Amino acid sequence: MAIRGKSACLCALLTLSGTTTAGASTLLISQIRAVGPGGAGDEFVEIYNASLDDVDLTGIKLKYSSSSISNVTFYTFAGGTLHAGCYLLFAGAAYSGASAPDVLYSSTGIADTGSVGLVDASLTVLDGVGFSGAPSMAVYVEGTPLTSLTSDADQGYERKPGRSLGNWSDTNDNNSDFNFVSPTTPRNTASRCVPSDTIFADAFGD
């Protein structure tokens, strides 16, 4: 795997000062596409810092599990920080989206019945998303899985409430927490950050 694109932005967003440790409902999978217009491998996983603090990414892993593959690590962060309300984009080898991936993985794709998870250095699962038909080996499903999307189209799922309102809904039930979206709009470290405090201030006119 390799980090590519937006290197200047990564330097700006991934720093090591004034941070907190990731916990449940802090780092979330905010948008996911398992197959796209380019077919298998035209996929991405977008993550979001839903907390009010910068989060230390050291040791955080993006992992994958399915019926045929158990607990593969897509990527492990050696260091860095993701600012409050900001996004980071992982993508597969055949990714065709407009936003350049911050991290490119190439060895394993996301199956229609697979699941992905964010895991900390102690192997505690921070968040997970899985698709319908996922067997017991797909360990990162939370509650009711998302319906599998198998056609080669630009479609996926985004965590609620979505877009300019951020992506902080986390009831530990995939079906309740995500909306179907088409087309997808993946965001990376260059995208506008949406801190939770800004969301609530706008909602109440502060």
C-alpha positions, 0 to 999 in steps of 0.5 A, spaced: 500 500 500 502 507 498 500 514 500 499 518 494 496 525 492 494 531 497 501 530 500 501 537 502 494 537 505 497 531 509 502 535 512 497 540 514 492 535 517 496 530 519 500 533 525 502 531 532 500 536 537 493 538 541 490 531 540 486 526 543 486 518 543 481 515 538 475 512 541 468 509 539 464 514 536 470 518 534 473 516 528 467 513 524 467 510 517 463 516 513 462 513 506 463 507 503 463 504 496 464 497 494 464 497 487 463 502 482 463 504 474 470 501 473 467 494 476 471 491 482 476 495 485 473 501 484 472 502 491 473 507 497 472 508 504 472 515 507 473 516 514 471 522 519 473 525 525 466 526 529 469 529 535 471 536 537 478 534 538 484 532 533 485 525 533 492 521 534 492 516 528 498 512 531 496 505 530 489 505 527 488 500 522 483 499 516 481 492 516 477 487 512 473 481 513 469 476 509 467 469 507 474 468 504 478 472 508 479 473 515 481 480 518 486 482 513 489 489 514 488 494 509 493 499 512 496 501 519 498 509 521 505 509 523 503 516 526 499 523 524 493 526 526 486 528 523 483 534 525 476 535 528 470 534 523 475 532 517 475 527 512 481 522 510 480 517 504 482 510 502 481 507 495 482 501 491 487 500 486 481 501 480 478 507 484 475 512 479 473 518 483 474 525 483 477 526 490 484 523 490 485 518 495 490 519 501 491 512 502 491 507 496 491 500 498 492 494 492 492 487 495 485 486 497 478 489 494 471 489 498 467 483 496 459 484 496 458 481 502 464 483 506 465 488 512 470 493 514 472 496 520 477 501 524 481 498 529 486 501 534 492 499 536 490 495 542 485 491 537 479 495 539 474 496 534 472 503 533 467 502 528 465 497 522 460 497 516 458 490 513 454 488 507 448 484 507 449 476 506 456 477 510 457 471 514 460 470 521 467 471 518 465 478 516 466 481 523 465 488 522 458 488 521 454 493 526 447 491 527 443 490 521 448 490 515 447 494 509 444 492 502 449 489 497 450 493 491 453 489 486 452 493 479 458 497 476 455 504 478 457 510 482 453 508 488 454 507 495 452 509 502 453 515 507 453 516 514 447 520 516 445 526 517 450 527 511 454 532 507 454 539 510 451 536 516 457 532 518 457 524 519 456 523 526 450 518 527 452 512 530 447 507 533 451 501 532 446 499 527 449 500 520 442 500 516 440 505 521 446 510 521 447 510 513 443 512 507 444 510 500 447 515 495 448 515 488 452 518 485 457 518 491 461 524 493 468 521 496 472 526 501 479 527 502 484 531 507 483 537 502 475 537 503 472 542 507 472 540 515 465 539 518 466 540 526 460 538 530 461 544 534 460 548 528 454 544 526 450 545 532 452 552 532 449 553 526 443 549 527 441 554 533 444 560 530 450 561 535 
